[in-house]
Amino acid sequence: MYISLKHHPNSAQLRFFILDPTYRGMGLGKKLMNFFMEEVYERNYPHCFLWTAGELDAAIGLYTRHGFNKTEEMASLTFGRKVIEQKFEWTKT
C-alpha cells in the first residue's frame, strides 16, 4: 500500500495511491483515503487535486465520495497505453 501527498503552493496533490490487488475489497483504500484527507485538513490546504485513469471506476468512486469533482480530461499514453486521464479537484468549503 502506498499513498503520497505532494505539496504545492496553496494546494495538495494526491500523487500516488497504490493498493496491491490482493488487498482490494477489504476497506483499506477507504482507510488510506480517509488518512490522506485528514492530512489535507490538518495542514489546512484549501485545495487538492489528483490525476487518474478514467477506467478506474472504484478509485473514482472513492474520490467523488470524498468531495472530489472531475474538472478535466485528456487522452494520454502516460500509463504505457492509450487511456483517458482525468483530473479531479477538491476545494475546502
C-alpha positions as CSV (number, residue, x, y, z in Angstrom):
1,M,0.0,0.0,0.0
2,Y,1.2,3.4,-0.8
3,I,-0.3,6.9,-0.8
4,S,1.5,10.2,-1.2
5,L,0.7,13.8,-0.6
6,K,2.8,16.2,-2.7
7,H,2.9,19.8,-1.5
8,H,2.2,22.7,-4.0
9,P,1.7,26.3,-3.0
10,N,-1.8,26.6,-1.7
11,S,-2.6,23.0,-2.8
12,A,-2.0,19.4,-2.1
13,Q,-1.7,16.7,-4.8
14,L,-2.6,13.1,-4.2
15,R,0.4,11.9,-6.2
16,F,0.4,8.1,-5.7
17,F,-2.4,5.8,-4.5
18,I,-1.4,2.2,-4.9
19,L,-3.1,-0.8,-3.3
20,D,-1.9,-4.3,-4.1
21,P,-4.8,-6.2,-5.8
22,T,-4.5,-8.9,-3.1
23,Y,-5.8,-6.3,-0.5
24,R,-8.6,-4.8,-2.6
25,G,-12.2,-5.1,-1.3
26,M,-11.1,-5.0,2.4
27,G,-11.8,-1.3,3.0
28,L,-8.1,-0.4,3.0
29,G,-8.5,2.0,0.2
30,K,-11.2,3.9,2.1
31,K,-8.9,4.0,5.2
32,L,-6.0,5.3,3.2
33,M,-8.2,7.9,1.6
34,N,-9.5,9.0,5.0
35,F,-5.9,9.3,6.3
36,F,-5.0,11.4,3.3
37,M,-7.9,13.7,3.7
38,E,-7.2,14.0,7.5
39,E,-3.7,15.3,6.5
40,V,-5.2,17.7,4.0
41,Y,-7.5,19.2,6.7
42,E,-4.8,19.1,9.4
43,R,-2.4,21.0,7.1
44,N,-5.2,23.4,6.2
45,Y,-4.9,23.0,2.4
46,P,-7.7,25.0,0.7
47,H,-7.4,22.8,-2.5
48,C,-6.4,19.3,-3.5
49,F,-6.1,17.6,-6.9
50,L,-5.2,14.3,-8.5
51,W,-4.9,12.7,-11.9
52,T,-6.2,9.2,-12.6
53,A,-7.1,6.9,-15.5
54,G,-10.8,7.2,-16.5
55,E,-11.2,3.4,-16.4
56,L,-10.5,3.1,-12.6
57,D,-14.1,3.2,-11.5
58,A,-13.6,2.1,-8.0
59,A,-10.9,4.7,-7.4
60,I,-13.0,7.4,-9.0
61,G,-15.9,6.4,-6.7
62,L,-13.7,6.8,-3.7
63,Y,-12.5,10.2,-4.8
64,T,-16.0,11.5,-5.5
65,R,-17.3,10.2,-2.2
66,H,-14.6,12.4,-0.6
67,G,-15.8,15.5,-2.4
68,F,-13.6,15.5,-5.5
69,N,-15.1,16.6,-8.8
70,K,-13.8,15.9,-12.3
71,T,-12.6,19.1,-13.9
72,E,-10.5,18.0,-16.9
73,E,-9.8,15.0,-19.1
74,M,-7.4,14.3,-21.9
75,A,-6.2,11.3,-24.0
76,S,-2.8,10.1,-22.8
77,L,-0.1,7.5,-23.1
78,T,1.2,8.1,-19.6
79,F,0.3,4.6,-18.4
80,G,2.0,2.9,-21.3
81,R,-1.2,2.6,-23.4
82,K,-4.0,4.8,-24.6
83,V,-6.2,6.0,-21.7
84,I,-8.3,9.0,-20.8
85,E,-6.6,10.8,-17.9
86,Q,-9.0,12.7,-15.6
87,K,-8.2,15.4,-13.2
88,F,-10.3,15.6,-10.0
89,E,-10.2,18.6,-7.7
90,W,-11.4,19.2,-4.1
91,T,-11.9,22.6,-2.6
92,K,-12.3,23.3,1.1
93,T,-15.8,24.6,1.9
